[in-house]
Amino acid sequence: MNIQLVESLVNAIKALSVEEQELLKQKLAHKSNWQEVRTKILTNAQAIQQRYNSQPFEPDIDQIIHQMREERDQQLLAD
């Protein structure tokens, strides 16, 4: 652990104004919100997998590319 760095950070934080300290708290809390969102995403992914009988969703990328090219060609020919 870098004790000098931690002490420097503590001193820098103490030197901040009340408004700046509040902004710092908000920025640090934002990361916690991100972690909550990540948890929700993983929970939803598990629910989707269960709905599809635990089979992972693996679309055929070649088929998707082919379909997108077909759609693009149709759009170009229509113009």
C-alpha positions in Angstrom: 0.0 0.0 0.0 1.2 3.5 -0.8 0.7 5.2 2.5 2.2 8.5 1.3 -0.2 8.7 -1.6 -3.2 8.0 0.7 -2.1 10.7 3.2 -1.6 13.1 0.3 -5.1 12.3 -1.0 -6.6 12.8 2.5 -4.9 16.2 2.8 -6.0 17.2 -0.6 -9.6 16.2 0.2 -9.6 18.1 3.5 -8.3 21.2 1.6 -11.4 21.1 -0.7 -14.3 23.5 -0.1 -17.6 22.0 1.2 -19.0 22.2 -2.3 -16.0 20.5 -3.8 -16.2 17.7 -1.2 -19.9 17.2 -2.0 -19.1 17.0 -5.7 -16.4 14.4 -4.9 -18.9 12.4 -2.9 -21.4 12.5 -5.8 -18.7 11.3 -8.3 -17.7 8.4 -6.0 -21.4 7.5 -5.5 -21.9 7.4 -9.2 -19.6 4.3 -9.4 -21.9 2.6 -6.9 -24.9 3.3 -9.1 -22.9 1.7 -12.1 -22.4 -1.4 -10.0 -26.1 -1.6 -9.3 -26.9 -1.3 -13.0 -24.4 -4.0 -13.8 -26.1 -6.3 -11.3 -29.5 -5.6 -12.9 -28.0 -6.4 -16.4 -26.6 -9.7 -15.2 -29.9 -10.6 -13.5 -31.8 -9.9 -16.7 -29.3 -11.9 -18.7 -29.9 -14.9 -16.5 -33.7 -14.5 -16.7 -33.4 -14.5 -20.5 -31.3 -17.6 -20.5 -33.8 -19.4 -18.3 -36.5 -18.4 -20.7 -34.6 -19.9 -23.6 -34.1 -23.2 -21.7 -30.6 -22.2 -20.6 -29.4 -22.1 -24.2 -27.0 -19.2 -24.7 -28.1 -16.7 -27.3 -25.6 -17.1 -30.1 -26.9 -15.6 -33.4 -25.3 -16.8 -36.6 -23.1 -13.8 -37.4 -22.7 -14.9 -41.0 -26.5 -14.9 -41.4 -26.8 -11.5 -39.8 -24.2 -10.0 -42.1 -25.8 -11.6 -45.1 -29.2 -10.2 -44.1 -27.8 -6.7 -43.5 -26.2 -6.7 -46.9 -29.4 -7.8 -48.5 -31.2 -4.9 -46.8 -28.6 -2.4 -47.8 -28.7 -3.6 -51.4 -32.4 -3.2 -51.5 -32.1 0.3 -50.1 -29.5 1.2 -52.7 -31.6 -0.2 -55.5 -34.7 1.6 -54.3 -32.9 5.0 -54.5 
